[in-house]
Amino acid sequence: MVGGVAYLLDVGAFWVLHEYFFSAEVSRLWAFTLAALLTYVLNGRLTFQAELNRKGLVKYLGLQGVGALINLGLFWMAINSYLDAYPVLALTLGAMAGSTFNFLAMRRFVFTDTAPACR
């Protein structure tokens, strides 16, 4: 559920920013940032039912950096090769890979004292 909501924000923000303001790469960076912040709050509260704190946020943002490299790296490779005419598809490929990494990393390193609510 959280991933779906974040994906909708990611795609919606990307589309608006890319359509009216920025290049695909700049739009993707801003949209990713918004979606990442949303997932910290929603995953912390809903998925892992954890208290949000500064220490967890620092760990989360560090791991999001790795997730961002996966997500944005795949997006960049796709948009600059075979999917240049389909930027939302390129976004989706990057988002799927990055989201998978992020969820597994959050469960292992950030929200370690709680179990996911959706077992």
ZIZI-V477081 format. One record per residue. N is the residue number from 1. RES is the residue in one small letter. D_FIRST is the distance of its C-alpha to the first C-alpha in Angstrom with 2 decimals. Layout:
n->N res->RES d_first->D_FIRST
n->N res->RES d_first->D_FIRST
This chain:
n->1 res->m d_first->0.00
n->2 res->v d_first->3.80
n->3 res->g d_first->5.43
n->4 res->g d_first->5.14
n->5 res->v d_first->6.31
n->6 res->a d_first->8.62
n->7 res->y d_first->9.80
n->8 res->l d_first->10.80
n->9 res->l d_first->12.58
n->10 res->d d_first->14.08
n->11 res->v d_first->15.45
n->12 res->g d_first->16.57
n->13 res->a d_first->18.31
n->14 res->f d_first->19.79
n->15 res->w d_first->21.14
n->16 res->v d_first->22.76
n->17 res->l d_first->24.18
n->18 res->h d_first->25.45
n->19 res->e d_first->26.82
n->20 res->y d_first->28.69
n->21 res->f d_first->29.25
n->22 res->f d_first->28.90
n->23 res->s d_first->29.17
n->24 res->a d_first->26.22
n->25 res->e d_first->26.36
n->26 res->v d_first->26.56
n->27 res->s d_first->23.84
n->28 res->r d_first->21.52
n->29 res->l d_first->22.40
n->30 res->w d_first->21.68
n->31 res->a d_first->18.37
n->32 res->f d_first->17.27
n->33 res->t d_first->18.60
n->34 res->l d_first->16.70
n->35 res->a d_first->13.31
n->36 res->a d_first->14.43
n->37 res->l d_first->15.46
n->38 res->l d_first->12.30
n->39 res->t d_first->10.37
n->40 res->y d_first->13.31
n->41 res->v d_first->13.07
n->42 res->l d_first->9.44
n->43 res->n d_first->9.50
n->44 res->g d_first->12.97
n->45 res->r d_first->12.55
n->46 res->l d_first->9.43
n->47 res->t d_first->8.83
n->48 res->f d_first->12.58
n->49 res->q d_first->14.12
n->50 res->a d_first->16.71
n->51 res->e d_first->19.22
n->52 res->l d_first->18.95
n->53 res->n d_first->22.32
n->54 res->r d_first->24.36
n->55 res->k d_first->24.83
n->56 res->g d_first->21.16
n->57 res->l d_first->20.66
n->58 res->v d_first->23.61
n->59 res->k d_first->22.34
n->60 res->y d_first->18.91
n->61 res->l d_first->20.70
n->62 res->g d_first->23.08
n->63 res->l d_first->20.54
n->64 res->q d_first->18.73
n->65 res->g d_first->22.20
n->66 res->v d_first->22.19
n->67 res->g d_first->18.73
n->68 res->a d_first->20.13
n->69 res->l d_first->23.18
n->70 res->i d_first->21.30
n->71 res->n d_first->19.04
n->72 res->l d_first->21.87
n->73 res->g d_first->24.50
n->74 res->l d_first->23.08
n->75 res->f d_first->22.57
n->76 res->w d_first->26.15
n->77 res->m d_first->27.61
n->78 res->a d_first->26.08
n->79 res->i d_first->27.00
n->80 res->n d_first->30.47
n->81 res->s d_first->31.20
n->82 res->y d_first->30.03
n->83 res->l d_first->27.10
n->84 res->d d_first->28.89
n->85 res->a d_first->28.82
n->86 res->y d_first->25.05
n->87 res->p d_first->23.43
n->88 res->v d_first->19.92
n->89 res->l d_first->20.14
n->90 res->a d_first->21.40
n->91 res->l d_first->18.54
n->92 res->t d_first->16.04
n->93 res->l d_first->18.10
n->94 res->g d_first->18.21
n->95 res->a d_first->14.56
n->96 res->m d_first->13.73
n->97 res->a d_first->16.51
n->98 res->g d_first->15.90
n->99 res->s d_first->12.22
n->100 res->t d_first->13.40
n->101 res->f d_first->16.27
n->102 res->n d_first->14.54
n->103 res->f d_first->12.19
n->104 res->l d_first->15.34
n->105 res->a d_first->17.53
n->106 res->m d_first->15.63
n->107 res->r d_first->15.74
n->108 res->r d_first->19.38
n->109 res->f d_first->20.82
n->110 res->v d_first->19.07
n->111 res->f d_first->17.38
n->112 res->t d_first->20.13
n->113 res->d d_first->21.07
n->114 res->t d_first->17.86
n->115 res->a d_first->15.98
n->116 res->p d_first->12.24
n->117 res->a d_first->11.30
n->118 res->c d_first->9.67
n->119 res->r d_first->13.00
